[in-house]
């Protein structure tokens, strides 16, 4: 599932210290790009690529021989520790959001032509109902390294795996005793310490929504020792005959694309896996449910961009989301 890209701004300045301490590595992974900036001269590109390879082999629905693809074909396979960590986090967030976050909605996502598999031609209510029979992460269980699920269930961790990948790279850097870094995959970010080349906190940006595919920055914030993920509805949507936009997030209760005035949700959390999953869940929940949810989840800081009744953009900062 594609997410919108958070604009990443690492501002370069001149200083009295000519030495550049940061190493900046970039590449492609998970169908998008990654950027890692860290305070060390050591090149960890091979280690990063090895970690990405293992995660893809475990959870990529785009790879036919990954563990998750085998499970979705009902082939017996043992899952690894990466899969277990994402599975357990998904269970927790699925329960906390009353099913708004549900990795088994994948078959319906595919049917609507929003996923990795082929869409269903002439999709109608009967076909949707037949797919919804297998939706429900509560129907999927884990016993040690084994997963049991209904044969028709399709598991898709794309709404959380990108954030998990960020955490894996960040934890690798921490294990190398690196205290200052920024890890970004497809707009999902985790930072620690400072940007040592600038001598100040890491600066990250949130995009202004544009339906025509153009990009511009709405706001930039300082982020320290935290993660941020952003999910939006303004890049991938369907429009009905009345001009209503429907997001690529499928309602886990109905099986239909969500009609929502929420355009962008940015979530700050301790780790990127959690921020990633909640950014997706909140899109399906809507503004009022998100506001209620956050009253008992003060650990999450959230920034919403939405359309009001006049089709004007408004913003809402919750739980102390940073200002510019």
C-alpha positions in Angstrom: 0.0 0.0 0.0 1.5 3.2 -1.0 1.9 6.1 1.3 2.4 9.7 0.5 5.9 10.9 0.7 6.9 13.2 3.6 9.2 15.8 2.2 12.6 15.4 3.9 14.5 18.5 4.5 18.1 18.4 5.7 19.2 22.0 5.5 22.9 22.5 4.6 24.7 25.5 6.2 28.2 26.8 6.3 30.1 26.7 9.6 33.5 27.2 10.9 34.0 23.5 11.0 34.7 22.3 7.4 34.6 18.6 8.0 31.4 16.8 7.0 30.8 14.0 9.5 27.6 12.5 8.2 27.4 9.6 5.8 24.4 9.7 3.5 23.3 6.5 1.8 20.4 6.1 -0.6 18.8 3.3 -2.5 15.5 1.5 -3.4 13.5 -0.9 -1.3 9.9 -1.9 -0.8 8.8 -0.3 -4.1 10.1 3.1 -3.0 13.3 4.8 -2.0 15.3 5.0 1.2 17.7 7.6 2.7 19.9 7.1 5.7 22.1 9.8 7.2 24.3 9.0 10.2 27.2 10.3 12.1 30.0 7.9 11.0 32.4 7.4 8.2 31.7 3.7 7.9 29.7 2.6 4.8 26.9 0.3 5.9 25.2 -0.1 2.5 25.8 -3.8 2.3 24.4 -4.4 5.8 21.3 -2.3 5.0 20.7 -4.2 1.8 21.1 -7.5 3.6 18.5 -6.5 6.2 16.1 -5.3 3.5 16.5 -8.6 1.7 15.6 -10.6 4.8 12.5 -8.4 5.5 11.3 -8.7 1.9 11.8 -12.5 2.0 9.6 -12.6 5.1 6.8 -10.1 4.4 6.7 -8.8 0.8 3.5 -9.6 -1.0 5.2 -8.6 -4.2 7.6 -11.5 -4.0 6.1 -14.8 -4.9 8.5 -16.8 -2.7 8.3 -14.7 0.4 6.9 -16.3 3.6 3.8 -14.2 3.5 3.1 -15.0 -0.2 3.4 -18.7 0.7 1.0 -18.3 3.6 -1.5 -16.5 1.3 -1.3 -19.5 -1.0 -2.0 -21.7 2.0 1.5 -23.4 1.8 3.1 -24.6 5.0 5.9 -22.3 6.0 7.7 -21.2 9.2 7.8 -17.5 9.9 10.9 -15.7 11.2 11.4 -13.2 14.0 10.7 -10.2 11.8 7.3 -11.6 10.8 6.5 -12.4 14.5 7.3 -8.8 15.6 5.1 -7.3 12.9 2.3 -9.8 13.5 2.2 -9.1 17.2 2.2 -5.4 16.7 -0.5 -5.7 14.2 -2.6 -7.7 16.6 -2.2 -5.1 19.3 -3.1 -2.2 17.0 -6.0 -4.1 15.4 -7.5 -4.6 18.9 -6.8 -1.1 20.0 -8.5 0.4 16.9 -11.5 -2.0 17.0 -10.5 -3.5 13.7 -9.8 -0.2 11.8 -6.3 -1.6 11.3 -6.7 -5.0 9.7 -3.9 -6.7 7.6 -6.5 -9.2 6.3 -8.3 -6.6 4.2 -5.7 -7.3 1.5 -8.0 -9.4 -0.8 -10.5 -6.6 -0.9 -7.8 -4.0 -1.5 -6.7 -6.1 -4.5 -10.3 -6.5 -5.7 -10.6 -2.7 -5.9 -7.3 -2.5 -7.8 -5.4 -0.8 -5.0 -3.0 -3.8 -4.2 -0.4 -6.1 -5.7 -2.8 -8.6 -7.1 -5.1 -8.2 -10.1 -8.4 -6.5 -9.6 -11.7 -8.3 -9.9 -13.6 -7.4 -13.1 -17.2 -6.2 -12.7 -16.9 -6.0 -9.0 -20.3 -5.9 -7.3 -21.7 -6.3 -3.8 -22.0 -10.1 -4.0 -18.3 -10.4 -4.9 -17.3 -8.0 -2.1 -19.5 -9.9 0.4 -17.8 -13.2 -0.6 -14.4 -11.6 0.1 -15.4 -10.0 3.4 -16.1 -13.5 4.8 -12.4 -13.9 5.2 -11.6 -10.5 6.5 -10.8 -10.2 10.2 -7.4 -10.4 11.8 -8.9 -12.0 14.8 -9.3 -15.1 12.6 -5.6 -15.4 12.2 -3.5 -17.0 14.9 0.1 -17.6 15.7 1.6 -20.6 17.6 5.3 -20.1 17.8 6.6 -20.0 14.2 3.4 -21.2 12.6 0.4 -19.1 11.3 -3.1 -20.5 11.0 -5.7 -18.7 9.0 -8.9 -19.3 6.9 -7.9 -20.5 3.5 -9.4 -17.5 1.7 -7.7 -15.0 4.0 -5.0 -12.7 2.4 -2.5 -11.1 4.8 -0.9 -7.9 3.8 1.5 -6.0 6.1 2.3 -3.2 3.6 0.7 -0.6 6.0 3.2 -1.4 8.7 6.2 -3.1 7.2 7.8 0.1 5.8 7.8 1.6 9.3 9.2 -1.7 10.6 12.0 -1.5 8.1 12.9 1.9 9.3 13.1 0.6 12.9 15.3 -2.3 11.8 17.8 0.0 10.2 17.7 2.4 13.2 18.2 -0.4 15.7 21.2 -1.6 13.6 22.8 1.8 13.8 22.1 2.0 17.5 23.9 -1.4 17.9 26.9 0.2 16.1 26.9 2.8 18.9 25.9 5.6 16.4 24.1 8.3 18.4 23.0 10.6 15.6 21.0 9.4 12.6 18.0 9.8 10.4 16.4 6.8 8.6 13.7 7.4 6.0 11.9 4.9 3.8 9.2 6.2 1.5 8.6 9.1 3.8 8.4 7.2 7.0 11.1 8.5 9.4 13.0 7.7 12.6 15.6 10.0 14.0 18.0 10.1 17.0 20.2 12.8 18.3 21.2 15.7 16.1 22.2 16.5 12.6 25.8 16.9 13.5 26.7 18.7 10.3 24.3 21.4 11.2 24.5 21.2 14.9 20.8 21.2 15.4 17.8 18.9 15.6 16.7 17.0 12.5 14.1 18.9 10.4 11.4 17.0 8.6 8.5 18.2 6.6 4.8 17.6 6.0 3.4 18.0 2.5 0.6 20.3 1.4 -2.1 18.1 -0.2 -2.4 18.5 -4.0 -4.7 16.4 -6.1 -2.8 17.1 -9.3 0.4 15.3 -8.3 2.4 18.4 -7.6 4.3 18.8 -4.3 4.9 21.6 -1.9 5.8 21.9 1.8 3.1 22.8 4.3 5.2 22.8 7.5 8.6 21.7 8.7 9.2 20.5 12.3 12.1 19.6 14.5 12.1 15.9 15.5 14.3 14.3 18.1 14.5 10.7 19.3 11.2 9.8 17.7 9.5 8.5 14.6 7.0 10.0 12.2 4.8 8.4 9.5 2.4 10.1 7.2 -0.5 8.6 5.3 -2.7 10.4 2.8 -5.7 10.0 0.5 -5.0 12.7 -2.1 -2.7 10.7 -4.3 -4.6 7.5 -4.8 -8.4 7.6 -4.9 -11.5 6.9 -6.9 -14.2 9.4 -8.0 -17.8 8.4 -8.4 -20.4 9.9 -10.8 -21.3 12.6 -8.2 -17.7 13.7 -7.9 -17.2 12.1 -4.4 -13.6 11.0 -3.7 -13.0 7.6 -2.1 -9.7 6.8 -0.5 -7.6 3.8 -1.3 -8.1 2.8 2.4 -10.8 0.1 2.4 -13.3 0.2 5.3 -12.7 -3.0 7.2 -16.4 -3.2 8.1 -18.0 -2.7 4.7 -15.4 -3.7 2.1 -15.8 -0.4 0.3 -13.3 2.4 -0.2 -13.5 5.0 2.5 -15.3 8.3 1.8 -13.5 10.8 4.0 -12.6 14.4 4.3 -9.3 13.5 5.9 -6.5 14.2 3.4 -3.3 13.6 5.4 -2.5 12.1 8.8 1.0 12.4 10.4 1.7 10.4 13.5 4.7 10.8 15.8 5.5 7.8 18.0 8.5 6.2 19.7 9.0 3.7 16.9 8.1 3.9 13.2 6.2 0.6 13.0 3.6 1.9 15.4 3.5 5.4 13.7 3.0 3.7 10.3 0.2 1.5 11.4 -1.7 4.2 13.2 -1.4 6.6 10.3 -3.3 4.1 8.2 -5.8 3.2 10.9 -6.7 6.9 11.6 -7.5 7.5 8.0 -10.2 4.9 8.2 -11.5 6.0 11.6 -12.2 9.7 10.7 -11.6 12.9 12.7 -14.0 12.5 15.6 -13.0 8.9 16.4 -9.3 9.9 16.2 -9.8 12.7 18.6 -11.6 10.4 21.1 -8.9 7.7 20.6 -6.1 10.1 21.3 -7.6 11.1 24.7 -6.4 7.8 26.1 -3.3 7.5 23.9 -1.2 10.4 24.9 1.9 8.7 23.6 0.8 9.5 20.0 1.1 13.0 18.6 -1.0 13.6 15.5 -1.4 16.2 12.7 -4.4 16.1 10.5 -5.1 17.9 7.2 -8.7 17.8 6.1 -11.4 19.5 3.9 -14.2 21.4 5.6 -17.7 21.7 4.3 -16.6 24.6 2.1 -13.9 22.4 0.5 -11.3 24.5 2.2 -8.2 22.9 3.8 -7.9 22.9 7.6 -5.4 21.5 10.0 -5.6 20.1 13.5 -2.7 19.3 15.9 -3.4 16.8 18.6 -1.5 15.7 21.7 1.1 18.4 21.3 2.2 17.7 17.7 5.1 20.1 17.1 4.6 23.5 15.6 6.8 24.8 12.7 
